[in-house]
Amino acid sequence: LCFAQKDVFQLKDIEKIAPKEKGITSMSVKEILQSLVDDGMVDTDRIGTSNYFWAFPSKALHARKRKLEELQSQLAESSQKKEALQKSIEKSKIGREDTAERTALTEELVALRKKKEQLKAEIDKYRECDPDVVEEMRQTNKIAKEAANRWTDNIFAIKSWAKRKFGFEESRIDKSFGIPEDFDYID
C-alpha cells in the first residue's frame, strides 16, 4: 500500500484503505503493520499526537544494494582467506614429500607410540606397589579407622544415655537398633 501510493499514512487511514485495496481484514491491519515495522520494511514516526507510516521503494532498493555490497565484501574476504590457506597448505607440503625415508620414520613413530601405550598400561598394572600409592592408602585407612571409632564412641554414648534416661537393658537396645553383640572399636 505504502509502495503503491508513495505516500505517508496514519493508522486509521491504513485501516480504511487496506481492506478495500488489499483484502486484509481491518482487525489484523495493526498487527501486520507492526510486524512490517519490526522487520524494517515500513518506517514509522510520531509527530505530535499522531503516528505516521511510510515505505518508499527507494529505501528497499538501497537496503538490497547495501546487503549485496556486504555479501560481496564477505565473498572477497573469504576468497582471500581460501587463497591464503591454499598457499599455506602448499608451503607446508614442502619437505614432506612421500619418500621411503619418511614412510619408514612414520611407521617407526607409530610403533613407538604403541610401545609407549603398552608400557604405560604395564606401569598402571603395578601401580598398587608404588610406595606413594601405598602410603596414600595407609593415610586413607587411618582416617577411615578414626572415623569408625568416632562413630563407635557416639553409639556407646547414645546407648549409655538411653540406659540412664529410660532404664532400657543393653541387650534390648542392641536388638532394637540391630547392633551386633561383638560391636566394638577397631584396632
ChimeraX attribute file (.defattr): number of C-alpha atoms within 10 A of each C-alpha:
attribute: neighborCount
match mode: 1-to-1
recipient: residues
	/A:1	14
	/A:2	16
	/A:3	13
	/A:4	9
	/A:5	11
	/A:6	12
	/A:7	12
	/A:8	15
	/A:9	18
	/A:10	14
	/A:11	15
	/A:12	13
	/A:13	11
	/A:14	18
	/A:15	19
	/A:16	13
	/A:17	16
	/A:18	16
	/A:19	15
	/A:20	11
	/A:21	9
	/A:22	9
	/A:23	9
	/A:24	14
	/A:25	13
	/A:26	16
	/A:27	10
	/A:28	12
	/A:29	19
	/A:30	15
	/A:31	11
	/A:32	12
	/A:33	19
	/A:34	13
	/A:35	13
	/A:36	14
	/A:37	16
	/A:38	11
	/A:39	10
	/A:40	13
	/A:41	16
	/A:42	19
	/A:43	18
	/A:44	17
	/A:45	10
	/A:46	10
	/A:47	8
	/A:48	6
	/A:49	6
	/A:50	9
	/A:51	13
	/A:52	16
	/A:53	18
	/A:54	19
	/A:55	23
	/A:56	17
	/A:57	13
	/A:58	10
	/A:59	13
	/A:60	15
	/A:61	11
	/A:62	11
	/A:63	14
	/A:64	12
	/A:65	12
	/A:66	12
	/A:67	12
	/A:68	12
	/A:69	12
	/A:70	12
	/A:71	12
	/A:72	12
	/A:73	12
	/A:74	12
	/A:75	12
	/A:76	12
	/A:77	12
	/A:78	12
	/A:79	12
	/A:80	12
	/A:81	12
	/A:82	12
	/A:83	12
	/A:84	12
	/A:85	12
	/A:86	12
	/A:87	12
	/A:88	11
	/A:89	11
	/A:90	10
	/A:91	11
	/A:92	10
	/A:93	11
	/A:94	8
	/A:95	9
	/A:96	9
	/A:97	9
	/A:98	9
	/A:99	10
	/A:100	9
	/A:101	9
	/A:102	13
	/A:103	12
	/A:104	11
	/A:105	12
	/A:106	12
	/A:107	12
	/A:108	12
	/A:109	12
	/A:110	12
	/A:111	11
	/A:112	12
	/A:113	12
	/A:114	12
	/A:115	12
	/A:116	12
	/A:117	11
	/A:118	12
	/A:119	12
	/A:120	11
	/A:121	12
	/A:122	11
	/A:123	13
	/A:124	12
	/A:125	10
	/A:126	9
	/A:127	13
	/A:128	12
	/A:129	11
	/A:130	12
	/A:131	10
	/A:132	11
	/A:133	12
	/A:134	13
	/A:135	11
	/A:136	12
	/A:137	13
	/A:138	12
	/A:139	12
	/A:140	11
	/A:141	12
	/A:142	12
	/A:143	11
	/A:144	12
	/A:145	15
	/A:146	14
	/A:147	12
	/A:148	14
	/A:149	15
	/A:150	13
	/A:151	13
	/A:152	16
	/A:153	14
	/A:154	12
	/A:155	14
	/A:156	14
	/A:157	12
	/A:158	13
	/A:159	17
	/A:160	16
	/A:161	13
	/A:162	15
	/A:163	15
	/A:164	11
	/A:165	9
	/A:166	8
	/A:167	10
	/A:168	14
	/A:169	13
	/A:170	13
	/A:171	11
	/A:172	12
	/A:173	16
	/A:174	14
	/A:175	11
	/A:176	9
	/A:177	8
	/A:178	9
	/A:179	13
	/A:180	10
	/A:181	9
	/A:182	6
	/A:183	11
	/A:184	11
	/A:185	13
	/A:186	9
	/A:187	6
